[in-house]
Each structure stands twice: as structure tokens, then as C-alpha cells.
Amino acid sequence: MTLTPVGVTIWIALLAVIAVVIVPLAVGLLRRALNAARNIEGYLADMLTAGVGVAGNTAAVPALDQTIDWAVAMKPMADEIEAKTGAVAALLAKRAGA
């Protein structure tokens, strides 16, 4: 089967459209996708750095829990000290007034 001159002209026009329009469009879109992928990679590296920093900064949270437990355990002792200090203050005030 042979192509007529009109068929050859259509094939040449189609190849020209592909070479001039489709290929540069595909290359441009691929460049944009590659650029976006590189940006995402950079953002992920920043997120990793921030995540490591957050993990380092929150390492003291268990120590804070332990501090709260100690403060709760010290509360009765503080109340007792306050009561005895009040008794001493009352005694000193009584002596100063007498």
C-alpha cells in the first residue's frame, strides 16, 4: 500500500506538530514535575531536621512528670512546715507583745 501525496502531506504535518508542539510541551511538563520533586525533597529534609529538634526538646518530658510526682509527694510536708512556722510566728508575736 502506498501513500498518496495528500497522505504524505498529512503525515509530514502531523510529525511537524508533534515535533514542534507535543515534544516541547512534554519536556516542559517533565521539567516542572522534576522541579516539584526536588522541592519536595528539600522540604522533607527541613521537616526531618525540625522533627529531630522537636524530639530532642521533648526528651525532658518524663523528667517533668517525675518533678510533678515529687511536688505532689512534698505537699503534705509543706503543709506541716507551714503549720509549724505559724506556731513559731505566734509564739514570737506573743513574746514580743508580753
WOMO-V221653 format. One record per residue. N is the residue number from 1. SS is DSSP state (helix for helix, strand for strand, loop for the rest). Layout:
BEGIN
N,SS + N,SS
END
This chain:
BEGIN
1,loop + 2,loop + 3,loop + 4,loop + 5,helix + 6,helix + 7,helix + 8,helix + 9,helix + 10,helix + 11,helix + 12,helix + 13,helix + 14,helix + 15,helix + 16,helix + 17,helix + 18,helix + 19,helix + 20,helix + 21,helix + 22,helix + 23,helix + 24,helix + 25,helix + 26,helix + 27,helix + 28,helix + 29,helix + 30,helix + 31,helix + 32,helix + 33,helix + 34,helix + 35,helix + 36,helix + 37,helix + 38,helix + 39,helix + 40,helix + 41,helix + 42,helix + 43,helix + 44,helix + 45,helix + 46,helix + 47,helix + 48,helix + 49,helix + 50,helix + 51,helix + 52,helix + 53,helix + 54,helix + 55,helix + 56,helix + 57,helix + 58,loop + 59,loop + 60,loop + 61,helix + 62,helix + 63,helix + 64,helix + 65,helix + 66,helix + 67,helix + 68,helix + 69,helix + 70,helix + 71,helix + 72,helix + 73,helix + 74,helix + 75,helix + 76,helix + 77,helix + 78,helix + 79,helix + 80,helix + 81,helix + 82,helix + 83,helix + 84,helix + 85,helix + 86,helix + 87,helix + 88,helix + 89,helix + 90,helix + 91,helix + 92,helix + 93,helix + 94,helix + 95,helix + 96,helix + 97,helix + 98,loop
END
